């Protein structure tokens, strides 16, 4: 009678090595997914930049209290009124187009012929000291800019909070344009949006950022990093397997 010999399973396909293979596969797949996620973020950033450029190319929409915010967010708008200078705030942690640290000055604009106001991000200043009074404008103005949605605080315990400094009765420096929160210290009802003022040719301060100064962020470099890490893990693991196969 002929006896059939069943070849022994290689040790790389048994026991603890199976767990190692699965772990390496999970790590490799995760790195690849992260790389494609960053590429997707890059496409989203490019789409947002294209939408902003398209908005800048369009004629400005007159902004009134009756305007539906959903129809103007991300669009170019124009509005006339008088600044409520005493209720100005600053956005901390902002940089100029040249990379200098500073703040942005935000002032409510009382809309002409209306009880409503709208927050206007007027641009960059090198310091918050005396911003509300040093850059007060008392004459009627016409502001042109990009309408933006309120920047609400993320629902996370790690998100920074806007709080008054010791001795202050109001919050003068904010992390974001949180319109509902800022409303509590403004004496006029605010529209549920804010305006990023566009440069008007004035080279003084506050200095609105260059609206055409757009970038794609670090997403491409992050994607390349994740794919590089995936390559290192994949090649490294194959070399480990080759070394193990050659062992006797």
BAPA-873787 format. One record per residue (C-alpha): x, y, z; residue number from 1; residue in one letter. Coordinates in steps of 0.5 Angstrom, whole numbers, plus 500, padded with zeros to 3 digits. Example, Ala and Ser with C-alpha at 12.3 -4.5 7.8 and 13.67 -1.06 7.14 Angstrom:
BEGIN
> 525,491,516,1,a
> 527,498,514,2,s
//
This chain:
BEGIN
> 500,500,500,1,x
> 503,507,498,2,x
> 503,512,504,3,x
> 502,519,502,4,x
> 506,524,506,5,x
> 502,531,507,6,x
> 508,537,507,7,x
> 508,540,513,8,x
> 505,547,513,9,x
> 511,553,513,10,x
> 512,556,520,11,x
> 510,563,517,12,x
> 503,560,516,13,x
> 502,558,523,14,x
> 501,560,530,15,x
> 504,567,532,16,x
> 506,569,525,17,x
> 499,569,522,18,x
> 498,574,528,19,x
> 504,578,525,20,x
> 501,578,518,21,x
> 495,581,520,22,x
> 498,586,524,23,x
> 502,588,519,24,x
> 496,588,514,25,x
> 492,593,518,26,x
> 498,598,519,27,x
> 499,598,512,28,x
> 492,599,510,29,x
> 491,604,515,30,x
> 497,608,512,31,x
> 494,607,505,32,x
> 487,610,507,33,x
> 490,616,511,34,x
> 494,618,504,35,x
> 488,617,500,36,x
> 484,621,506,37,x
> 489,627,505,38,x
> 488,627,497,39,x
> 481,627,498,40,x
> 482,633,503,41,x
> 487,636,498,42,x
> 481,636,493,43,x
> 476,639,498,44,x
> 481,645,499,45,x
> 482,646,491,46,x
> 474,646,490,47,x
> 474,651,496,48,x
> 479,655,493,49,x
> 476,655,486,50,x
> 469,657,489,51,x
> 472,663,493,52,x
> 475,665,486,53,x
> 469,665,483,54,x
> 465,669,488,55,x
> 471,674,487,56,x
> 469,675,480,57,x
> 462,676,481,58,x
> 458,682,482,59,x
> 457,684,489,60,x
> 450,682,492,61,x
> 447,688,496,62,x
> 446,685,504,63,x
> 440,687,508,64,x
> 437,684,514,65,x
> 432,681,509,66,x
> 437,677,505,67,x
> 437,670,506,68,x
> 444,668,509,69,x
> 444,661,505,70,x
> 444,665,499,71,x
> 450,669,500,72,x
> 455,665,504,73,x
> 461,665,500,74,x
> 459,670,496,75,x
> 461,677,495,76,x
> 456,682,498,77,x
> 456,690,499,78,x
> 453,694,505,79,x
> 453,701,508,80,x
> 452,703,515,81,x
> 456,706,521,82,x
> 461,702,525,83,x
> 459,701,532,84,x
> 466,702,534,85,x
> 465,701,542,86,x
> 463,694,541,87,x
> 469,692,537,88,x
> 473,686,538,89,x
> 479,682,536,90,x
> 481,675,533,91,x
> 487,673,537,92,x
> 493,669,533,93,x
> 492,672,526,94,x
> 498,673,522,95,x
> 499,678,516,96,x
> 500,676,509,97,x
> 507,677,510,98,x
> 507,672,516,99,x
> 507,677,522,100,x
> 503,675,528,101,x
> 498,680,530,102,x
> 490,680,531,103,x
> 484,682,526,104,x
> 479,687,528,105,x
> 472,686,528,106,x
> 467,691,528,107,x
> 459,691,528,108,x
> 456,695,522,109,x
> 450,698,524,110,x
> 446,697,517,111,x
> 443,703,514,112,x
> 436,704,515,113,x
> 436,698,520,114,x
> 436,696,527,115,x
> 440,690,525,116,x
> 448,690,525,117,x
> 453,685,521,118,x
> 460,683,524,119,x
> 465,686,519,120,x
> 472,683,520,121,x
> 476,689,518,122,x
> 483,686,517,123,x
> 490,685,521,124,x
> 493,689,526,125,x
> 500,688,529,126,x
> 497,689,536,127,x
> 490,689,540,128,x
> 492,695,544,129,x
> 487,700,543,130,x
> 485,697,537,131,x
> 477,699,538,132,x
> 479,707,539,133,x
> 485,708,535,134,x
> 482,705,528,135,x
> 475,708,530,136,x
> 471,710,523,137,x
> 465,715,525,138,x
> 463,717,518,139,x
> 458,712,514,140,x
> 462,707,510,141,x
> 460,702,505,142,x
> 463,695,506,143,x
> 465,690,500,144,x
> 467,683,502,145,x
> 466,676,502,146,x
> 460,673,507,147,x
> 462,668,511,148,x
> 458,663,516,149,x
> 459,664,524,150,x
> 465,660,526,151,x
> 462,656,532,152,x
> 466,653,537,153,x
> 467,646,536,154,x
> 463,641,541,155,x
> 469,638,544,156,x
> 472,639,551,157,x
> 479,640,547,158,x
> 476,646,543,159,x
> 479,653,546,160,x
> 474,657,550,161,x
> 473,665,549,162,x
> 473,668,556,163,x
> 474,675,559,164,x
> 481,676,562,165,x
> 481,678,569,166,x
> 478,685,571,167,x
> 474,685,564,168,x
> 467,685,564,169,x
> 466,683,556,170,x
> 471,679,552,171,x
> 475,683,548,172,x
> 479,678,544,173,x
> 476,672,541,174,x
> 479,665,538,175,x
> 473,665,532,176,x
> 467,670,530,177,x
> 462,666,534,178,x
> 456,670,532,179,x
> 451,668,537,180,x
> 456,668,543,181,x
> 458,675,541,182,x
> 451,677,540,183,x
> 451,677,548,184,x
> 455,684,548,185,x
> 453,687,542,186,x
> 447,692,543,187,x
> 444,691,536,188,x
> 441,684,533,189,x
> 446,681,529,190,x
> 445,678,522,191,x
> 447,670,522,192,x
> 454,671,518,193,x
> 460,676,518,194,x
> 463,679,513,195,x
> 471,679,511,196,x
> 472,686,508,197,x
> 476,686,502,198,x
> 482,691,500,199,x
> 480,697,498,200,x
> 486,700,496,201,x
> 488,703,502,202,x
> 495,701,505,203,x
> 494,703,512,204,x
> 491,699,518,205,x
> 487,695,519,206,x
> 489,691,513,207,x
> 485,686,510,208,x
> 488,680,507,209,x
> 489,679,500,210,x
> 483,675,497,211,x
> 487,672,492,212,x
> 492,669,496,213,x
> 490,662,497,214,x
> 494,656,498,215,x
> 493,648,498,216,x
> 495,647,505,217,x
> 499,641,507,218,x
> 495,636,504,219,x
> 499,633,499,220,x
> 506,633,503,221,x
> 502,629,508,222,x
> 499,624,503,223,x
> 506,623,501,224,x
> 508,622,508,225,x
> 503,617,509,226,x
> 505,613,502,227,x
> 512,613,504,228,x
> 511,610,511,229,x
> 506,605,508,230,x
> 512,603,503,231,x
> 517,603,508,232,x
> 512,598,512,233,x
> 511,594,506,234,x
> 518,593,504,235,x
> 521,592,511,236,x
> 516,587,512,237,x
> 518,583,506,238,x
> 525,583,508,239,x
> 523,581,515,240,x
> 519,575,511,241,x
> 525,574,506,242,x
> 530,573,512,243,x
> 526,568,516,244,x
> 525,564,510,245,x
> 532,563,509,246,x
> 533,561,516,247,x
> 534,554,517,248,x
//
